[in-house]
Amino acid sequence: MILTTFRSILAGSLLLVGVSSQAQVSAASSNTENQSTVDTLSAKPVYPQATTPPAIVEPTWLIDPNIVKPRLEALQKEIPLTYNSITHQFVEYFAFRKPSFTKTMLERKDMYFPLYEKYLKKYGLPDELKYLSLIESGLNPRAMSRVGAGGLWQFMPKTARLDFGLKIDDYVDERFDPEKATEAACRYMRQLYNIFGDWHLVLAAYNTGPGNVRRAIRRCNGGQTFWDIYNCLPKETRGYVPQYIGILYMMNHADSHDIVPENYELAIEHDTIQINSYLDLDKLATMANINLESIQKLNPHILTHILPNNTRNFSLRLPKNELAYFKSNRSMIMDSASKIPNNLITVGVELANQSQTQEDSVPIATIPNKAKEQLIEDDVEDVIKRKPKKITYKVRKGDNLFAIADKYNVEVYDLKIWNKLRKSGIQTGQTLVIFKENAVTSSEKYASSNTKDRENIRKGKIKFHTVEEGDTLWNISQRYGGISVEKLKKMNGIKGNIVKAGMKLRVS
């Protein structure tokens, strides 16, 4: 059969059919005896007597299963790439509903995959685990979830500090250090495999914790595989393994679905210098003629513009191709950049007056990122079940693709994919198809968790603020009538003090 194209989609097909409420999860392969399947209507797995998977009433697929299934079989190495109706949903999710995300992952992967491969090999882990970080963080080293998980591998602060010795303070958060976070993630996955001995259960435990997986096993009568305990897992975790399989497929076959990278991001070659004192990064960059953005990208774990006076053995990465002037004038530059300003006290190098030096606490290493670029953090199954709303828009005089995308809060790239546009030019009178997601963001979901809140949002009594580059909780609080930072954090379920561009915060 031939892959369904967007021409047929735009001729009348819906963009994606939700997960069928009556669909069952088929067996991983036809030669696996007595493997359980999951009846999504029941509370417990159903164990069929026959080895042949039960008949399934499938949704109308946009991609021919006869294309996806053999491709997954060919890609499979150590981690099973189970094909069933749910994993197929996630293939289509990344191919049709999130093509811009898939494109971005193709552009970023070469920046981090060599690092991942290095540590996966060191700890004897399957190479294909490198794809897990894509659904964890969107390959954004400064990604922060609303519950406080951070970095490429989304560690919670307590786990990072106590279990893996990562440093987290007001100046440095090593969850955002690609090297240290990746090694910690590999150590954690090795521990999880020693506990469960099954890679799908390892992935589930990485998402929800080993305790929740053990409880799911008990509730599902001792089921031994992810699919055995599917209905007993937390709701958001049920989509985690299928999501992993879906993005792995797309990273290897995106071009078959007309998704191609445009602007590759490559790792910056660097050297390191050891810091054992106070350091002003702004002054270092200015005096050394080094692009501050390059320092930020190389050191995403530095949270502020300074390193404190008690810094010891800190390896600061600097771009190799910008070091000529620094090497010739190192002593002069370091002496000047290491001089503590009069407005800072030396005991712990804390700010003398937080309210007057607020900019010093603004994270400088945030890589620009829109919230809509990232995967939904929670309740992935709920999002998949929500069919996108198909909208048609007739181009008016003076319109451009960028303004239309901004109006409907979608990506320009997605608009081009949906409408088979090779370039960004559009004509007056042209009809565009837009697929608008019905799901709300996790911030909105948190802030509108009861009926009264939802009604107030509808009436405009509850307001939201979209975080811009340079925003902090403090300046956002001042902008909206002096609401306290603590109240702002409580309303939005924020654990730490960091917000990133694109986040949508409730402010009233």
Steps between C-alpha positions, in 0.01 A plus 500: 500500500607856443565757775205735536610853408380839614319538170252237614493647850411843369241342272294405801685283748538614858859570604504229763244262638515473880592186678196275466331455834426142402837416348719239661877485505611227264781259585855612432554223247302204371753245624489606865290243686254600770603866489228709662303766325330795662129561484480877540144474631594275791693576815728198462687334213323226308709188438380326180521124475595498133836615372338691213433867590129584517336686213518876545269761358761752389450871443550635148877531481674776311813288470468145376577256786666274241764771465552578869510147642785358287699819545477468878603136476804602294594773750469279808819421684501428872188696599176352358326731254152357545257577222135541596218751464637724775857518371359568154309796647827653616667449164218700346514751786860592415443477125184709471417689819854588605708516181679815622606319819632208297688741273655676801613169645669412171679834510617467863587133529856529369572749777437241772497149354881457497502584874213259568666222302823547696334447839257231388799301380689568825215354707420214263155630409311469170598773256136564412437646848638825356153566354346517849631853559294626205172430677642601837625847410477564127883506507489826693760492781307768690159334473303525824170324567226657709572252781866597518677234291783655304761449231544273201409199712242668727632427848309611807720705736495247785589207275775699332662612826459201728521208258746628242696778671406775258558850635198730521519846656418861412780518244546157347255221424683196364176344378548746212858385435467264198805295598425447869127456448556242226734296716251516788219387268707205382576399858131524585389291202759237585360485855144468368599218266661316792163525677259411218706322233261629231569812294137604462458486878824699533354772279175501698693519828713784366179693440299418812750346744571136588250503786209580270606227259516243783152605615370466144646148481322405823168652388521317168551158661876487455515594133857487376495737201400859437201385297394261778478787749395772255162575662648494851761768429444872563316654208788710369740205514284286270594721209870513589627180336283543188620860479861380516434247222326765290784754517763231439313403183477862383868573562580223255222547246399869515599558138239242394241735646638817339664623820858614448739708713587849381740654752727249671628577849847362559702466817739790558864394525635622831783512750456524875653723765487436873326760716585524870359839593237759418446551127293754306402328175386821332834664563688187391311488171545871432870516582587172325303586184296181544137482400300477824241279330771243425597492868134462593445207263814326622413553868120472533541395864612851605184673621618859546749752365755408763676212671535558876822553693485151652515337155759223490614277212224616268567410137384791286463416132609761248465483119827384347473719189468820709792448738788669316477835681421334833810280483723800430353709781378240746647646821367850437154375400465259792624756754239747386213250466580355844487832685200510733291818459442717805126435494552129568590362840765228514326267744367247252503782244131565553334800346512800734150606402292249306240753393760736355709237324220284368663463158786308658258219581359477147610173339730595214535156351142448388490382141202669332215253497125520449275293721308376198827357367519253785301186562207512740636408842200314645197299393635422154217258437241771563673725251509226238129431547416862424459533126642823359242745374521549125484867404506653152637849454476710185810714450431873495697780344807575713498162676816299542562151631675622815211724607246224435705251702525750787125568487414132537794416728647240266841459341574638154660167412182315595296733281728422209479125559121500536459699177783341297679835470864484396555872560354760733328702229118501492244661269197714577190282483693179567334264747718359778421207724593540867479225759445662837564287809213483746727415792598764752856544619609339824527843665142584408389154612668547839360849544144402403459174688148569624168597343495848652843580354398376157192725507710800609744434216209497255377835639850651489525539878809279515795632303814335367842638414723347233860514620739694277879492479644676806187461715539390861238410757577826678449734204188307392359542852566875486338532158171363633437713806770370731369147546751315718751268337395220734134537399603504134693176549214336692238588235715349226648200677856632469751343738815700425562861399561459129257579221573468132380676188172360374362383837143612565451612861181583682531851647152566643 
